[in-house]
Amino acid sequence: MRVYLHRVGRNINRAIRVCEAMGVDGLYLVGCDGASIDGNLYQAAALTVLPSDYLPDTPNTVALVLPKRVHDAKLHEVDLSSADAICVGGETHGLPRLKQAQRIAIPMFGKQPEHTVEAALSIALWEWRKQCLPLSKSSFSKTVAVDFDDTICRMVRPFRRYAYGEPIAGAGPAIASLRDCGYRVIVHTARDHREKTAILAHLDSHGIDVDAVVCGKPPAVVYVDDRAIHFDGDWKRTLAEWETRL
């Protein structure tokens, strides 16, 4: 997914944070002259921020507009899984008229007259991520999310894109056991979204079948999760802890 900001000013910093968290591949600034990326801003390796001189205008482009503006559909009515670009206009200037892009109205709540740029992006990208995940709303209880590097396969050091180590002992049989019990196994990783196909191919080459690979986990110093099972390098202990949770 690529995001294009049109004539956006001080909200660029917060928009970058949103795009990082949602796994966006590239953020492009159109007519954002004078806007700056300030402060102690960490830029994820998977997010490219570049100037651009055009807005995409294709059927796979989503142009976010307010409900009071002319629109083709409301956000909840649209399948975003096939979209490859989202365009957002600044709160003062909005977006120019795009002929082929889908004009999508984002929901409004309460009495506020407009959304901030980062709020509009958050709502749209959240819906995009949900629709891209190969899961139904009721299937999460039968889904197991497993990290890729140093959990299923050893990380090659120093880190390089498209470089994957050998599977950790017991990982393949453990995943097969979970799937035999009726669980969906989703591999998640902070690697670039463009590596998803290569990761699937690498797992397949080692006979490890999974249900999906999801890229774009936001970078962090620690991950806190009330459903987490700590992996310490031993899959037998991990499965034993899993059984105590059932």
C-alpha positions in Angstrom: 0.0 0.0 0.0 1.2 3.5 -0.9 -0.1 6.7 0.8 -0.2 10.1 -0.9 -0.6 13.3 1.1 -1.7 16.4 -0.8 -0.8 19.8 0.6 -0.4 18.6 4.1 1.6 20.7 6.6 2.2 20.1 10.3 0.3 16.7 10.4 3.0 15.0 8.3 4.9 13.8 11.5 1.8 12.1 12.9 0.9 10.7 9.5 4.3 9.0 9.3 3.7 7.3 12.6 0.3 6.0 11.4 1.8 4.6 8.2 4.7 2.9 10.1 2.2 1.2 12.4 -0.1 0.0 9.6 2.7 -1.4 7.4 2.5 1.0 4.5 5.3 0.6 1.9 5.7 4.2 0.9 4.5 7.7 1.9 4.6 10.3 -0.9 4.3 14.1 -0.3 2.5 16.0 -3.1 2.6 19.8 -2.9 3.7 19.7 0.8 6.2 22.5 0.3 7.5 24.0 3.5 6.3 21.1 5.6 9.1 19.4 7.6 9.7 16.2 9.4 10.7 17.5 12.9 11.6 16.1 16.2 12.9 12.7 17.3 11.2 10.8 14.5 12.1 7.2 14.0 11.6 6.1 10.4 11.0 2.4 9.8 13.2 0.7 7.2 10.0 -0.5 5.5 8.6 3.0 5.0 9.9 5.2 2.3 9.0 8.9 2.5 9.6 10.8 -0.8 8.3 13.9 -2.6 6.0 13.3 -5.5 4.7 15.6 -8.3 1.5 13.7 -9.0 -1.5 11.9 -7.4 -2.3 8.4 -8.7 -5.7 8.3 -10.4 -6.6 4.6 -11.1 -9.6 2.4 -10.1 -7.3 0.9 -7.4 -6.8 4.3 -5.9 -8.8 5.4 -2.9 -9.4 9.1 -2.4 -10.6 9.9 1.1 -13.3 12.6 1.4 -15.7 13.8 4.0 -19.3 12.5 3.9 -20.7 15.9 3.0 -18.5 15.9 -0.2 -19.4 14.0 -3.4 -18.4 10.4 -2.9 -18.9 7.0 -4.6 -19.3 4.9 -1.5 -18.8 4.9 2.3 -15.8 3.2 3.8 -17.6 0.2 5.2 -19.1 -0.5 1.7 -15.8 -0.8 -0.1 -13.4 -3.8 -0.5 -10.0 -2.2 0.2 -8.0 -5.4 -0.2 -7.4 -4.7 -3.9 -6.5 -1.0 -3.3 -2.9 -0.1 -3.8 -2.9 3.6 -3.0 -4.7 6.0 -0.7 -4.8 9.7 -1.2 -5.5 12.2 1.6 -5.9 15.9 1.3 -4.8 18.5 3.8 -7.5 19.9 6.1 -7.4 23.3 4.4 -7.1 22.4 0.7 -8.5 18.9 0.4 -7.9 16.8 -2.7 -8.2 17.9 -6.4 -10.9 16.0 -8.4 -9.6 12.6 -9.5 -11.5 11.0 -12.4 -10.8 7.3 -11.9 -10.1 7.0 -8.2 -12.8 5.7 -5.8 -14.0 8.6 -3.7 -14.6 7.1 -0.3 -16.4 8.8 2.5 -14.8 8.2 5.9 -17.1 7.9 8.9 -17.7 10.9 11.2 -18.5 10.8 14.9 -20.0 13.4 17.2 -20.1 17.0 16.2 -16.6 17.6 14.8 -16.7 19.2 11.3 -13.8 17.4 9.9 -11.1 14.7 10.5 -7.5 15.4 11.0 -5.2 13.8 8.3 -3.9 11.2 10.7 -7.4 10.3 11.9 -8.6 9.8 8.4 -5.6 7.7 7.6 -5.9 5.6 10.7 -9.5 4.7 10.0 -8.9 3.8 6.3 -5.7 1.9 6.9 -7.2 -0.1 9.8 -10.1 -1.2 7.5 -7.5 -2.0 4.8 -5.5 -4.2 7.2 -8.5 -6.0 8.5 -9.7 -6.8 5.0 -6.3 -8.0 3.8 -6.0 -10.5 6.7 -7.4 -13.9 5.5 -9.6 -14.2 8.6 -13.2 -13.8 9.3 -14.4 -11.7 12.2 -15.2 -14.8 14.3 -12.1 -16.9 13.4 -9.5 -15.2 15.7 -10.0 -17.8 18.5 -8.7 -20.5 16.1 -5.7 -18.5 14.9 -2.2 -18.7 16.2 0.2 -15.8 15.3 3.9 -16.8 15.2 6.9 -14.6 14.6 9.2 -15.4 11.7 12.8 -14.4 12.5 14.4 -16.3 15.4 11.1 -18.1 16.1 10.5 -20.2 13.0 13.7 -19.5 11.1 17.0 -18.3 12.5 17.8 -14.7 11.5 20.8 -14.2 9.2 23.2 -11.8 10.8 24.0 -9.1 9.9 20.4 -8.6 8.9 19.7 -8.4 5.1 16.4 -8.3 3.2 15.5 -11.5 1.5 18.1 -13.4 3.6 16.5 -16.2 5.7 18.2 -18.8 7.9 17.4 -22.5 8.5 14.3 -23.5 10.5 14.8 -23.8 14.2 14.6 -27.4 15.4 11.0 -28.4 16.1 9.4 -25.4 14.4 8.0 -27.3 11.4 6.5 -30.2 13.4 5.1 -27.8 16.0 3.3 -25.7 13.3 2.1 -28.9 11.6 0.7 -30.1 15.0 -1.2 -26.8 15.5 -2.7 -27.0 12.1 -3.7 -30.6 12.6 -5.6 -29.5 15.6 -7.6 -27.1 13.5 -5.7 -23.9 14.2 -4.8 -21.4 11.5 -1.1 -20.4 11.7 -0.4 -16.8 10.7 3.3 -15.8 10.4 3.9 -12.2 11.3 7.0 -10.2 10.8 8.4 -6.7 10.8 10.1 -7.3 7.4 9.1 -5.3 4.3 5.7 -6.2 2.8 7.5 -7.0 -0.5 9.2 -10.0 1.2 5.9 -11.8 1.9 6.1 -14.0 -1.2 9.8 -14.8 -0.6 9.0 -15.8 3.0 6.2 -18.1 1.9 8.6 -19.7 -0.7 11.3 -20.2 1.9 8.9 -21.9 4.4 7.5 -24.1 1.6 11.1 -25.1 0.5 11.5 -26.5 4.1 8.1 -28.2 4.1 6.6 -25.8 6.5 2.9 -25.0 5.6 1.3 -21.9 7.1 -2.0 -20.2 6.3 -0.6 -16.7 5.7 2.2 -14.3 6.1 1.5 -10.8 7.4 4.1 -8.1 7.1 4.2 -4.7 8.7 4.5 -5.3 12.5 5.4 -1.9 13.9 8.9 -1.5 15.1 9.2 -1.4 18.9 11.6 -2.0 21.8 9.2 -4.6 23.2 5.9 -6.2 22.3 3.2 -6.5 25.0 0.3 -8.9 24.3 -2.2 -10.4 26.8 -2.2 -13.6 24.7 1.6 -13.9 24.2 3.5 -17.1 24.8 7.2 -16.4 25.3 9.5 -18.3 22.9 12.9 -19.0 24.4 14.4 -21.2 21.7 12.8 -24.5 22.8 9.6 -25.5 20.9 8.8 -28.3 23.3 8.5 -25.9 26.2 6.5 -23.6 24.0 4.0 -26.3 23.2 3.8 -27.4 26.8 2.9 -23.8 27.8 0.4 -23.6 25.0 -1.4 -26.7 26.4 -1.7 -25.1 29.8 -3.6 -22.2 28.2 -6.2 -24.3 26.5 
